[in-house]
């Protein structure tokens, strides 16, 4: 297993990385790929990419932080007695969706990037989480056990609700675990994972897609291991996902129809992949030498590097949408 880089070794590489990512993610930036696989430097770029992530750096519980990529800047967004997790930006970059157990059971919340105006959207005795916005910001897709409890089983189904938490409606009905629903960039489809039993009767996880109304369900993966956490590329042509086996989890990228799956991470584990707004990078969570940090990698597996580094847990990052501040 590779050694986890120190802050001192990360920073020189991050200076060049930050300049290239700033150019790519800022409005009007250069979105072209670089033949060397290294980010280009644009001296005129001023808007550094920002990540929202979950971390325990200031206490025992996970809270949300805003991190300016390539710097030591970590701004705490939430600070409560519960565990806040799974942050995802709204399309306009103004609000953050996340899940928290601060009120006793798992609920879906939003909060502004400055930590103000925190709202409980789901407000249900069941467990609600794994939420993300539709591309136009009008709808939230999430998973919930609310009907499963009444029906006498422990399934997690996929639901929709309006952005203010109103009008919840159920999309899937299975006595199984379902998770990580994500809208395609055009808003027409939802990718998600489902726990099923394989031929050996072992619990397995596979990735599915369906139309945004819950119809036309299609299974994309037929692989060993637990495949989950699919995330669409910005152009909608590919999906990044993680596959967990007995030893570790790794990041894969495949075409949106399920073909051409290729492993991206290899020297260490990886999960929670999220594409950058320009499609040039994938941010993910990796544990190396018992330390959990946010890493980034090119979709072809090159240039993998840690972008956070400390003695605790930094997990589950999402890129702030391009141009949002």
Kinemage of the C-alpha trace (Angstrom):
@kinemage 1
@onewidth
@group {chain A} dominant
@subgroup {mainchain}
@vectorlist {calphas} color= white
{ca unk a 1} P 0.000 0.000 0.000
{ca unk a 2} L 1.335 3.442 -0.881
{ca unk a 3} L 2.536 5.848 1.754
{ca unk a 4} L 0.207 8.708 2.590
{ca unk a 5} L 1.868 11.965 1.476
{ca unk a 6} L 2.633 14.649 4.024
{ca unk a 7} L 1.366 18.234 3.814
{ca unk a 8} L 4.890 19.332 2.858
{ca unk a 9} L 5.050 16.946 -0.108
{ca unk a 10} L 1.531 17.787 -1.272
{ca unk a 11} L 1.787 21.579 -1.430
{ca unk a 12} L 4.277 22.055 -4.311
{ca unk a 13} L 2.213 19.797 -6.558
{ca unk a 14} L -0.984 21.446 -5.378
{ca unk a 15} L 0.213 24.904 -6.443
{ca unk a 16} L 0.260 23.855 -10.079
{ca unk a 17} L -2.911 21.816 -9.644
{ca unk a 18} L -4.802 24.745 -8.151
{ca unk a 19} L -3.916 27.037 -11.048
{ca unk a 20} L -5.110 24.501 -13.598
{ca unk a 21} L -8.320 23.708 -11.748
{ca unk a 22} L -9.045 27.392 -11.221
{ca unk a 23} L -8.837 27.957 -14.969
{ca unk a 24} L -11.029 24.950 -15.697
{ca unk a 25} L -13.709 25.619 -13.109
{ca unk a 26} L -13.961 29.392 -13.346
{ca unk a 27} L -16.454 30.883 -15.827
{ca unk a 28} L -14.869 31.018 -19.250
{ca unk a 29} L -12.037 28.679 -18.176
{ca unk a 30} L -10.233 26.268 -20.486
{ca unk a 31} L -12.077 22.938 -20.491
{ca unk a 32} L -9.721 21.176 -22.872
{ca unk a 33} L -7.761 18.086 -21.880
{ca unk a 34} L -4.011 18.380 -21.489
{ca unk a 35} L -1.844 15.868 -23.323
{ca unk a 36} L 0.613 15.544 -20.447
{ca unk a 37} L -2.207 14.709 -18.021
{ca unk a 38} L -1.056 17.614 -15.827
{ca unk a 39} L -3.115 20.739 -15.192
{ca unk a 40} L -2.112 23.828 -17.115
{ca unk a 41} L -1.262 27.076 -15.355
{ca unk a 42} L -3.330 30.195 -15.992
{ca unk a 43} L -1.835 33.170 -14.203
{ca unk a 44} L -5.070 35.098 -14.673
{ca unk a 45} L -7.229 32.551 -12.884
{ca unk a 46} L -8.473 33.800 -9.518
{ca unk a 47} L -11.416 31.575 -8.529
{ca unk a 48} L -10.083 28.509 -6.713
{ca unk a 49} L -12.294 25.422 -6.808
{ca unk a 50} L -14.211 24.740 -3.602
{ca unk a 51} L -15.276 21.452 -2.065
{ca unk a 52} L -17.854 20.759 0.583
{ca unk a 53} L -16.949 17.720 2.672
{ca unk a 54} L -17.671 15.914 5.929
{ca unk a 55} L -14.948 15.922 8.570
{ca unk a 56} L -14.369 15.270 12.267
{ca unk a 57} L -11.408 17.671 12.455
{ca unk a 58} L -12.981 19.837 15.175
{ca unk a 59} L -14.703 17.214 17.299
{ca unk a 60} L -15.976 13.679 17.710
{ca unk a 61} L -18.929 14.062 15.308
{ca unk a 62} L -18.815 14.639 11.563
{ca unk a 63} L -19.615 18.188 10.474
{ca unk a 64} L -19.627 19.929 7.097
{ca unk a 65} L -16.748 22.121 5.922
{ca unk a 66} L -16.038 24.330 2.935
{ca unk a 67} L -12.524 23.758 1.616
{ca unk a 68} L -10.698 25.916 -0.921
{ca unk a 69} L -8.720 23.439 -2.984
{ca unk a 70} L -4.952 23.786 -2.727
{ca unk a 71} L -5.031 25.858 0.474
{ca unk a 72} L -5.258 25.304 4.217
{ca unk a 73} L -8.678 26.981 4.263
{ca unk a 74} L -11.370 24.894 5.993
{ca unk a 75} L -14.501 26.818 6.999
{ca unk a 76} L -16.859 24.989 9.313
{ca unk a 77} L -20.445 25.076 8.079
{ca unk a 78} L -22.271 22.967 10.685
{ca unk a 79} L -21.560 22.406 14.384
{ca unk a 80} L -24.105 20.359 16.260
{ca unk a 81} L -24.337 17.269 18.441
{ca unk a 82} L -25.246 14.957 15.548
{ca unk a 83} L -23.321 13.470 12.652
{ca unk a 84} L -23.716 15.493 9.420
{ca unk a 85} L -22.825 13.569 6.283
{ca unk a 86} L -23.214 13.160 2.525
{ca unk a 87} L -23.103 16.843 1.435
{ca unk a 88} L -24.217 17.708 -2.100
{ca unk a 89} L -24.431 21.200 -3.618
{ca unk a 90} L -27.551 22.745 -5.076
{ca unk a 91} L -27.136 23.579 -8.784
{ca unk a 92} L -26.733 27.302 -8.025
{ca unk a 93} L -24.071 26.631 -5.371
{ca unk a 94} L -26.077 28.455 -2.694
{ca unk a 95} L -27.311 25.563 -0.560
{ca unk a 96} L -26.019 22.175 0.559
{ca unk a 97} L -28.076 19.015 0.941
{ca unk a 98} L -26.967 16.583 3.617
{ca unk a 99} L -28.188 13.976 6.078
{ca unk a 100} L -27.985 14.203 9.861
{ca unk a 101} L -29.134 12.321 12.955
{ca unk a 102} L -29.091 15.421 15.160
{ca unk a 103} L -32.845 15.105 15.857
{ca unk a 104} L -32.677 11.386 16.695
{ca unk a 105} L -33.274 9.673 13.369
{ca unk a 106} L -31.707 10.272 9.969
{ca unk a 107} L -33.258 13.228 8.128
{ca unk a 108} L -32.537 15.264 4.972
{ca unk a 109} L -31.510 18.877 5.550
{ca unk a 110} L -30.364 21.880 3.581
{ca unk a 111} L -28.170 24.700 4.798
{ca unk a 112} L -26.635 27.768 3.204
{ca unk a 113} L -22.917 27.677 2.509
{ca unk a 114} L -22.361 30.141 5.386
{ca unk a 115} L -24.127 27.791 7.830
{ca unk a 116} L -27.337 29.809 8.098
{ca unk a 117} L -30.950 28.869 7.386
{ca unk a 118} L -30.706 25.169 8.237
{ca unk a 119} L -33.921 23.327 7.316
{ca unk a 120} L -35.173 19.802 8.001
{ca unk a 121} L -36.871 18.800 4.735
{ca unk a 122} L -37.934 15.198 5.326
{ca unk a 123} L -39.380 15.232 8.868
{ca unk a 124} L -40.417 11.590 9.023
{ca unk a 125} L -39.946 8.798 11.610
{ca unk a 126} L -38.195 6.660 8.991
{ca unk a 127} L -34.573 7.074 7.980
{ca unk a 128} L -34.143 9.549 5.105
{ca unk a 129} L -30.835 10.323 3.399
{ca unk a 130} L -28.652 9.982 0.316
{ca unk a 131} L -30.227 13.075 -1.216
{ca unk a 132} L -29.283 15.098 -4.295
{ca unk a 133} L -30.881 17.840 -6.392
{ca unk a 134} L -32.273 17.637 -9.896
{ca unk a 135} L -30.278 19.749 -12.399
{ca unk a 136} L -32.834 22.570 -12.280
{ca unk a 137} L -32.912 22.546 -8.470
{ca unk a 138} L -36.674 22.027 -8.252
{ca unk a 139} L -36.642 18.408 -7.054
{ca unk a 140} L -34.717 16.280 -4.575
{ca unk a 141} L -34.227 12.536 -4.938
{ca unk a 142} L -33.496 10.584 -1.750
{ca unk a 143} L -33.856 7.196 -0.077
{ca unk a 144} L -36.256 6.453 2.759
{ca unk a 145} L -37.505 3.622 4.970
{ca unk a 146} L -40.767 5.413 5.770
{ca unk a 147} L -43.157 3.017 3.994
{ca unk a 148} L -41.001 -0.041 4.648
{ca unk a 149} L -41.504 0.338 8.378
{ca unk a 150} L -45.259 0.319 7.956
{ca unk a 151} L -45.026 -2.668 5.607
{ca unk a 152} L -42.972 -4.687 8.084
{ca unk a 153} L -39.570 -4.841 6.385
{ca unk a 154} L -36.354 -2.820 6.407
{ca unk a 155} L -36.078 -1.809 2.740
{ca unk a 156} L -34.845 1.593 1.617
{ca unk a 157} L -36.759 2.879 -1.404
{ca unk a 158} L -36.141 5.844 -3.670
{ca unk a 159} L -38.346 8.893 -3.304
{ca unk a 160} L -38.740 12.351 -4.780
{ca unk a 161} L -39.793 15.554 -3.052
{ca unk a 162} L -39.972 19.181 -4.043
{ca unk a 163} L -36.981 21.332 -3.095
{ca unk a 164} L -38.814 22.688 -0.046
{ca unk a 165} L -39.574 19.153 1.232
{ca unk a 166} L -43.196 19.118 0.100
{ca unk a 167} L -44.978 16.600 -2.121
{ca unk a 168} L -42.999 13.417 -1.319
{ca unk a 169} L -43.673 10.564 -3.747
{ca unk a 170} L -42.276 7.056 -3.931
{ca unk a 171} L -40.485 5.806 -7.064
{ca unk a 172} L -39.404 2.241 -6.227
{ca unk a 173} L -41.046 -0.578 -4.300
{ca unk a 174} L -38.657 -3.371 -3.318
{ca unk a 175} L -37.941 -5.295 -0.162
{ca unk a 176} L -34.269 -4.497 -0.590
{ca unk a 177} L -31.664 -1.841 0.096
{ca unk a 178} L -31.445 0.949 -2.476
{ca unk a 179} L -29.088 3.880 -2.266
{ca unk a 180} L -27.230 6.828 -3.768
{ca unk a 181} L -29.791 8.074 -6.334
{ca unk a 182} L -28.395 10.708 -8.698
{ca unk a 183} L -30.080 12.606 -11.541
{ca unk a 184} L -28.453 12.612 -14.954
{ca unk a 185} L -27.296 16.065 -16.150
{ca unk a 186} L -30.372 16.403 -18.375
{ca unk a 187} L -32.686 15.439 -15.504
{ca unk a 188} L -34.310 12.610 -17.455
{ca unk a 189} L -32.796 9.622 -15.639
{ca unk a 190} L -31.752 8.565 -12.168
{ca unk a 191} L -28.849 6.233 -11.438
{ca unk a 192} L -28.948 4.272 -8.179
{ca unk a 193} L -27.725 1.047 -6.588
{ca unk a 194} L -29.694 -1.908 -5.288
{ca unk a 195} L -28.697 -4.739 -3.005
{ca unk a 196} L -29.622 -8.074 -4.538
{ca unk a 197} L -28.752 -11.752 -4.061
{ca unk a 198} L -26.431 -13.315 -6.617
{ca unk a 199} L -26.470 -16.942 -7.770
{ca unk a 200} L -24.617 -17.998 -4.611
{ca unk a 201} L -27.322 -16.284 -2.543
{ca unk a 202} L -24.801 -13.755 -1.296
{ca unk a 203} L -25.812 -10.128 -0.975
{ca unk a 204} L -24.476 -8.148 -3.915
{ca unk a 205} L -24.839 -4.568 -5.111
{ca unk a 206} L -25.510 -3.471 -8.675
{ca unk a 207} L -26.129 -0.163 -10.437
{ca unk a 208} L -29.408 0.593 -12.182
{ca unk a 209} L -30.881 3.520 -14.071
{ca unk a 210} L -34.516 4.493 -14.486
{ca unk a 211} L -36.489 7.367 -15.913
{ca unk a 212} L -37.062 10.250 -13.522
{ca unk a 213} L -40.646 9.075 -12.939
{ca unk a 214} L -39.496 5.593 -11.847
{ca unk a 215} L -40.285 3.775 -15.105
{ca unk a 216} L -38.040 1.961 -17.598
{ca unk a 217} L -35.673 0.511 -15.037
{ca unk a 218} L -32.465 -0.985 -16.492
{ca unk a 219} L -29.671 -2.855 -14.726
{ca unk a 220} L -26.231 -1.601 -15.810
{ca unk a 221} L -23.748 -3.747 -13.892
{ca unk a 222} L -23.419 -7.518 -13.543
{ca unk a 223} L -20.185 -7.681 -11.584
{ca unk a 224} L -18.849 -9.376 -8.469
{ca unk a 225} L -18.551 -7.133 -5.456
{ca unk a 226} L -20.812 -4.348 -4.273
{ca unk a 227} L -21.257 -1.660 -6.942
{ca unk a 228} L -22.761 1.599 -5.721
{ca unk a 229} L -22.417 5.397 -5.493
{ca unk a 230} L -22.726 6.064 -9.222
{ca unk a 231} L -22.149 9.666 -10.288
{ca unk a 232} L -22.757 11.059 -13.785
{ca unk a 233} L -20.075 12.824 -15.780
{ca unk a 234} L -21.066 16.417 -16.631
{ca unk a 235} L -21.876 15.471 -20.240
{ca unk a 236} L -23.950 12.465 -19.156
{ca unk a 237} L -21.955 9.944 -21.216
{ca unk a 238} L -20.205 8.150 -18.336
{ca unk a 239} L -20.704 7.059 -14.755
{ca unk a 240} L -18.083 6.840 -12.034
{ca unk a 241} L -18.855 4.348 -9.260
{ca unk a 242} L -17.184 2.343 -6.547
{ca unk a 243} L -16.920 -1.421 -6.368
{ca unk a 244} L -16.244 -3.043 -3.008
{ca unk a 245} L -14.841 -6.546 -2.700
{ca unk a 246} L -13.516 -8.534 0.227
{ca unk a 247} L -10.260 -6.560 0.422
{ca unk a 248} L -11.049 -2.979 -0.617
{ca unk a 249} L -13.208 -0.595 -2.623
{ca unk a 250} L -12.017 0.918 -5.906
{ca unk a 251} L -13.263 3.601 -8.287
{ca unk a 252} L -14.401 2.575 -11.776
{ca unk a 253} L -15.642 4.549 -14.774
{ca unk a 254} L -18.025 3.100 -17.354
{ca unk a 255} L -20.169 4.288 -20.228
{ca unk a 256} L -23.694 5.386 -19.349
{ca unk a 257} L -25.073 2.172 -20.857
{ca unk a 258} L -22.931 0.027 -18.535
{ca unk a 259} L -20.278 -0.948 -21.073
{ca unk a 260} L -16.537 -0.331 -20.974
{ca unk a 261} L -15.990 -0.384 -17.195
{ca unk a 262} L -12.380 0.440 -16.304
{ca unk a 263} L -10.741 0.620 -12.891
{ca unk a 264} L -9.419 4.071 -11.966
{ca unk a 265} L -7.823 3.565 -8.524
{ca unk a 266} L -5.397 0.780 -7.748
{ca unk a 267} L -2.692 1.603 -5.208
{ca unk a 268} L -5.233 2.331 -2.476
{ca unk a 269} L -8.944 2.061 -1.838
{ca unk a 270} L -11.491 4.598 -3.033
{ca unk a 271} L -15.177 5.382 -2.697
{ca unk a 272} L -17.701 8.231 -3.091
{ca unk a 273} L -16.562 9.372 -6.563
{ca unk a 274} L -17.775 12.784 -7.784
{ca unk a 275} L -16.879 14.385 -11.144
{ca unk a 276} L -15.538 17.928 -11.250
{ca unk a 277} L -17.747 20.440 -13.106
{ca unk a 278} L -15.470 20.344 -16.185
{ca unk a 279} L -15.205 16.530 -16.240
{ca unk a 280} L -11.391 16.639 -15.920
{ca unk a 281} L -11.181 15.173 -12.400
{ca unk a 282} L -12.921 12.801 -10.016
{ca unk a 283} L -12.835 13.564 -6.296
{ca unk a 284} L -13.127 10.559 -4.003
{ca unk a 285} L -12.527 9.364 -0.450
{ca unk a 286} L -9.502 7.170 0.248
{ca unk a 287} L -8.038 5.595 3.356
{ca unk a 288} L -4.250 5.250 3.187
{ca unk a 289} L -2.151 4.175 6.174
{ca unk a 290} L -5.270 4.378 8.366
{ca unk a 291} L -5.911 8.020 7.406
{ca unk a 292} L -9.011 9.050 5.484
{ca unk a 293} L -8.691 12.004 3.105
{ca unk a 294} L -10.136 13.490 -0.061
{ca unk a 295} L -8.179 12.581 -3.193
{ca unk a 296} L -8.583 13.530 -6.839
{ca unk a 297} L -7.702 11.553 -9.964
{ca unk a 298} L -8.078 11.871 -13.707
{ca unk a 299} L -10.857 9.694 -15.197
{ca unk a 300} L -8.143 7.600 -16.886
{ca unk a 301} L -6.521 6.874 -13.508
{ca unk a 302} L -3.575 9.259 -13.810
{ca unk a 303} L -2.470 12.035 -11.443
{ca unk a 304} L -4.031 10.580 -8.276
{ca unk a 305} L -3.197 12.730 -5.267
{ca unk a 306} L -4.490 13.713 -1.844
{ca unk a 307} L -5.992 17.190 -1.542
{ca unk a 308} L -6.567 17.012 2.224
{ca unk a 309} L -4.120 15.607 4.731
{ca unk a 310} L -4.390 15.471 8.485
{ca unk a 311} L -4.850 12.986 11.325
{ca unk a 312} L -8.618 12.556 11.231
{ca unk a 313} L -11.337 11.851 8.680
{ca unk a 314} L -12.158 13.967 5.623
{ca unk a 315} L -14.842 12.228 3.578
{ca unk a 316} L -17.506 12.513 0.899
{ca unk a 317} L -16.620 15.675 -1.011
{ca unk a 318} L -18.664 17.485 -3.652
{ca unk a 319} L -17.400 20.215 -6.023
{ca unk a 320} L -19.112 23.579 -5.876
{ca unk a 321} L -20.754 24.215 -9.281
{ca unk a 322} L -18.706 26.225 -11.751
{ca unk a 323} L -19.090 29.970 -11.344
{ca unk a 324} L -20.959 29.739 -8.024
{ca unk a 325} L -19.673 31.868 -5.126
